[in-house]
Amino acid sequence: MKQKVRVLIVDDSATVRQTMTRILNADPEIDVIGTASDPFIAARRILEEVPDVITLDVEMPRMDGITFLRKLMAQHPVPVVMCSSLAEEGSATLMQALEAGAVDIILKPRVDVPQFLEEASIQICDTVKGAARARLKGVATRRPDDTKTREPQQKLTADVIMPPPIAGQAMVRTTETIVCIGASTGGTESLKVILEALPADCPGIAIVQHMPEKFTEAFARRLNGLCAMEVKEAADGDSVLRGRVLIAPGNRHMLLQRSGARYYVTIKDGQLVSRHRPSVDVLFRSAARFAGANALGIIMTGMGDDGARGLLEMKQAGAVTIAQDEATSVVFGMPKEAIIRGAADKVLPIGHLPMEIIRAGRR
């Protein structure tokens, strides 16, 4: 029998603790082993039983979540998912949490909006299960067997977002290469490694990183201050230009489009695709249709299979396709699914990816 992911919930709100417990325990692959209203109580519970994953609030009495996270990573590393309310002013703090070792970020569920609660439940459970598989630096974590996670009754594909194809739509080869990257769990720090290594004249890059709304803007600002290329959260109609990186806004899908020789992105609402919004499949499949052999597709660390089908379509359309290898992936889920489907031309460690992007710009 498959071992359940054991979770400790740390939040000063009793309502949030109760809601999170109800959501997580509803998943047959997860078991909430306890809750704590502050880090001191959490520390005592960890001494009694070490969880596989901790969900951690940012602002709590007696000790804030970031301080507790840093102490935890230094003394007893456990995969941590930061749990935050939807507050733009707190997004920079969440970036600090990722730098301090948090595996991922989730939004606190809102019980007053049924659709939000339903989608949040899917994303919270998937994020927690992905965190349990995460490879932390310097520590071997318990990794549940890599069988498929429980799926909802209907798992939507990018067809619900993609515009209908135009008859005779063929991609003429251009001198510009468009780079499309998809990542999830562990992707924020991995993308930082790649983008910091790129010069300012690299080909235009479009990125889907699974991340809640508001936080993608802070993530883009943080990278823009570190990288030679311009990095920004994508807005509808933004051109994909040499020297620019566009990051899909949280909770919105991003598609690549083309008008003549100009590439640009459209930003759309819509249903979850492959259990995500934004979805890597939406970006990759639009790139296959509108960029074809002019594109380079890279699928990186993350749980699940989002992006695997799209990467295969990119390859079939003539694009060069790459999957991050297992050794350097925090979670070897999305790249593994792409490899199994035969979607990747190459399987490479993260350190090789910047040079592949630079080479693509010289093709």
C-alpha positions in Angstrom: 0.0 0.0 0.0 1.3 3.4 -0.9 2.6 5.4 2.0 0.7 8.6 2.7 2.4 12.1 2.7 2.4 13.2 6.4 1.7 16.9 6.8 2.0 19.4 9.7 0.0 22.6 9.3 1.4 25.7 11.0 -0.9 28.7 11.0 -2.1 31.1 13.7 -5.7 31.1 12.2 -7.9 28.3 13.6 -10.2 28.7 10.5 -7.2 28.2 8.1 -6.0 25.2 10.1 -9.4 23.6 10.0 -9.9 24.3 6.3 -6.5 23.1 5.3 -6.9 19.9 7.4 -10.3 19.2 5.6 -8.8 19.8 2.2 -5.7 17.7 2.7 -7.3 14.8 4.5 -9.8 14.6 1.6 -7.0 13.4 -0.6 -6.4 9.7 0.0 -2.6 10.1 -0.5 -2.2 12.7 2.3 -2.5 12.5 6.1 -2.5 15.6 8.4 -0.6 14.4 11.4 -1.0 17.6 13.4 -1.5 21.4 13.4 0.2 24.2 15.3 -0.7 27.8 15.9 2.9 29.1 16.1 6.5 27.9 15.4 7.2 27.0 19.1 4.3 24.5 19.2 5.4 23.3 15.7 8.9 22.6 17.0 7.5 20.5 19.8 5.3 18.5 17.4 8.3 17.9 15.1 10.2 16.4 18.0 7.3 14.0 18.5 7.0 13.1 14.8 8.9 14.4 11.8 6.4 15.2 9.0 7.1 14.8 5.3 5.9 18.3 4.5 5.1 21.4 6.6 2.7 24.1 5.4 3.8 27.3 7.0 2.1 30.7 7.5 4.3 33.8 7.0 3.0 36.1 9.8 2.5 34.4 13.2 2.8 35.5 16.8 6.1 35.0 18.8 8.1 34.1 15.6 7.5 34.9 12.0 7.4 32.1 9.4 10.6 33.2 7.6 12.7 33.1 10.8 11.3 29.6 11.7 12.0 28.4 8.1 15.6 29.5 8.3 16.1 27.8 11.7 14.4 24.6 10.4 16.5 24.4 7.2 19.7 24.9 9.3 18.8 22.3 12.0 16.3 19.8 10.6 15.5 20.3 6.9 11.9 19.3 6.0 10.1 20.3 2.7 8.2 23.4 3.5 5.3 25.0 1.5 4.7 28.6 2.4 1.0 29.4 2.8 0.1 33.1 2.2 -3.0 35.3 1.8 -3.4 37.1 -1.5 -1.5 40.2 -0.6 0.7 42.1 -3.1 2.7 43.7 -0.3 3.6 40.3 1.1 4.9 38.9 -2.2 8.5 40.1 -1.6 8.5 38.2 1.7 7.5 35.1 -0.1 10.5 35.5 -2.5 12.7 35.6 0.7 11.0 32.3 1.8 12.0 30.6 -1.5 15.5 31.9 -1.1 15.6 30.5 2.5 14.6 27.0 1.3 10.9 26.8 0.9 9.9 24.4 -1.9 6.8 26.2 -3.1 4.0 28.7 -2.4 0.3 28.3 -2.0 -2.6 30.7 -1.4 -4.7 30.3 1.7 -8.1 28.8 0.6 -11.1 31.1 0.7 -14.2 29.3 1.9 -16.5 32.1 0.7 -15.9 31.4 -3.0 -16.9 27.8 -4.0 -15.0 27.8 -7.3 -11.9 29.3 -5.7 -12.0 26.7 -3.0 -12.4 23.8 -5.5 -9.5 24.9 -7.6 -7.4 25.8 -4.5 -8.0 22.3 -3.1 -6.6 20.7 -6.3 -3.6 23.0 -6.3 -2.9 22.7 -2.5 -2.9 18.9 -2.6 -0.8 18.7 -5.7 1.7 21.2 -4.3 2.0 19.3 -1.0 2.5 16.0 -2.8 5.1 17.6 -5.0 6.9 19.0 -2.0 7.1 15.5 -0.5 9.1 14.4 -3.6 11.4 17.4 -3.5 15.1 16.8 -3.3 16.4 19.2 -0.6 20.0 20.3 -0.7 22.1 18.3 1.7 19.3 16.0 2.9 17.6 12.9 1.6 13.9 13.3 1.9 11.4 10.4 1.8 10.1 10.2 -1.7 6.8 8.4 -2.2 6.7 6.0 -5.2 6.3 7.7 -8.5 2.9 6.4 -9.4 0.3 8.7 -10.9 -1.4 11.0 -8.5 -5.2 10.9 -8.1 -6.8 12.8 -11.0 -10.1 14.7 -10.9 -12.9 13.2 -13.0 -12.1 15.6 -15.8 -8.5 16.7 -16.6 -8.7 19.5 -19.2 -6.2 19.9 -21.9 -5.0 23.1 -23.6 -7.7 22.6 -26.3 -10.0 24.6 -24.0 -7.7 27.7 -24.3 -6.1 27.3 -27.7 -7.7 29.3 -30.6 -9.1 27.1 -33.4 -6.4 26.4 -36.0 -6.4 28.3 -39.3 -6.4 26.2 -42.4 -3.0 26.2 -44.2 -1.3 27.8 -41.2 2.4 27.1 -41.8 5.4 28.5 -40.0 7.9 30.1 -42.3 11.5 29.9 -40.8 12.7 33.2 -39.5 16.0 34.5 -38.2 14.7 34.8 -34.7 14.5 31.9 -32.2 11.8 32.0 -29.5 12.6 30.1 -26.3 9.8 28.7 -24.2 10.4 27.3 -20.7 8.1 25.5 -18.3 8.7 24.8 -14.7 6.9 24.0 -11.4 8.2 22.8 -8.0 11.8 24.0 -7.5 11.6 26.1 -10.6 12.0 29.5 -9.1 15.6 29.0 -8.0 16.4 26.9 -11.1 15.2 29.7 -13.4 17.3 32.2 -11.5 20.4 30.0 -12.1 19.7 29.9 -15.8 18.7 33.5 -16.4 21.6 35.0 -14.4 24.0 33.1 -16.7 22.5 34.6 -19.9 23.9 37.7 -21.7 21.7 40.7 -22.6 21.4 39.8 -26.3 19.8 36.3 -25.9 16.7 35.4 -27.9 13.3 36.3 -26.4 12.1 33.9 -23.7 8.6 33.1 -22.5 8.2 31.3 -19.2 5.4 29.5 -17.4 6.3 28.9 -13.7 3.5 27.5 -11.6 3.0 30.2 -9.0 0.0 32.1 -7.5 -1.1 35.5 -8.8 0.7 38.6 -7.5 3.9 36.5 -6.7 4.9 36.2 -10.4 5.2 40.0 -10.5 7.5 40.0 -7.5 9.4 37.1 -9.0 9.9 38.9 -12.2 11.1 42.1 -10.4 13.6 40.1 -8.4 15.0 38.5 -11.5 15.1 41.8 -13.4 17.4 43.1 -10.7 19.8 40.2 -11.1 19.9 39.4 -14.8 21.4 41.1 -17.8 18.2 40.5 -19.8 15.0 42.5 -19.1 12.6 40.3 -17.0 8.9 41.3 -16.6 5.6 39.8 -15.8 3.9 39.4 -19.2 1.0 41.7 -20.2 -1.4 41.0 -23.0 0.1 41.9 -26.3 3.7 42.1 -25.0 6.3 41.4 -27.8 8.7 38.6 -27.4 12.0 40.4 -28.2 15.7 39.6 -28.1 17.0 40.6 -24.6 13.5 40.2 -22.9 12.1 37.5 -20.7 8.3 37.3 -20.2 6.9 35.4 -17.2 3.3 34.3 -17.3 1.2 36.1 -14.6 -0.1 33.8 -11.9 -3.6 32.5 -12.4 -3.6 33.5 -16.1 -2.7 31.4 -19.1 -0.1 32.7 -21.6 -0.1 31.8 -25.3 2.5 32.6 -27.9 1.2 34.3 -31.1 2.6 35.6 -34.3 1.8 38.5 -36.7 4.1 38.5 -39.7 7.6 38.4 -38.2 6.5 39.6 -34.8 6.0 37.3 -31.9 3.9 38.4 -29.0 1.9 36.8 -26.1 -1.8 36.9 -25.2 -2.9 36.5 -21.6 -6.2 34.7 -21.0 -8.4 33.6 -18.2 -9.9 30.1 -18.4 -10.2 26.8 -16.7 -7.3 24.8 -15.1 -5.3 23.0 -17.8 -3.4 19.9 -16.7 -4.5 21.0 -13.2 -2.8 24.4 -13.6 -3.3 28.0 -14.5 -1.0 29.1 -16.0 -0.3 25.9 -17.8 3.0 24.9 -19.5 1.0 22.9 -22.1 -0.9 26.1 -23.2 2.4 27.9 -23.8 4.1 25.0 -25.5 1.2 24.0 -27.8 0.8 27.6 -28.9 4.5 27.7 -29.6 4.3 24.6 -31.7 1.5 26.1 -33.8 2.8 29.7 -34.2 6.6 29.3 -34.0 7.3 25.7 -35.1 10.9 25.2 -36.0 11.7 28.7 -34.9 11.4 27.6 -31.2 13.4 26.0 -28.5 11.4 24.3 -25.8 12.7 23.5 -22.3 10.8 21.5 -19.6 12.2 21.7 -16.1 11.7 20.5 -12.5 8.2 20.0 -11.3 5.6 17.4 -10.4 3.0 16.0 -12.8 2.8 16.0 -16.5 2.0 19.6 -17.5 4.0 20.5 -20.6 4.8 16.9 -21.7 2.2 16.9 -24.5 3.1 20.4 -25.5 6.8 19.7 -25.7 6.1 16.7 -27.9 4.0 18.9 -30.2 6.9 21.4 -30.4 9.3 18.6 -31.4 6.9 17.4 -34.0 6.6 20.9 -35.4 10.4 21.1 -35.8 11.5 22.8 -32.6 14.5 21.8 -30.6 13.4 20.3 -27.3 15.2 19.7 -24.0 14.3 18.2 -20.6 16.2 18.9 -17.4 17.9 15.7 -16.0 16.9 13.9 -12.9 20.1 14.7 -10.9 19.5 18.5 -11.0 15.7 18.5 -10.8 14.1 19.2 -7.4 11.2 17.0 -8.5 11.7 14.8 -11.6 8.1 14.7 -12.7 7.4 16.9 -15.6 10.8 16.2 -17.3 10.3 12.5 -16.8 6.9 12.5 -18.4 8.2 14.4 -21.4 11.1 11.9 -21.8 8.8 8.9 -21.5 6.7 10.4 -24.4 9.7 10.9 -26.5 9.3 14.7 -26.5 12.9 15.6 -25.6 15.7 15.8 -28.1 18.2 16.1 -25.2 18.2 15.5 -21.5 20.6 17.9 -19.8 21.7 19.1 -16.3 20.7 22.6 -15.4 24.2 23.9 -15.9 24.1 23.1 -19.6 20.8 25.0 -20.3 22.2 28.5 -20.6 24.6 27.5 -23.3 21.8 25.7 -25.2 19.8 29.0 -25.1 22.8 31.0 -26.4 23.4 28.5 -29.2 19.7 28.7 -30.2 20.1 32.4 -30.6 23.0 31.8 -33.1 21.2 29.3 -35.2 
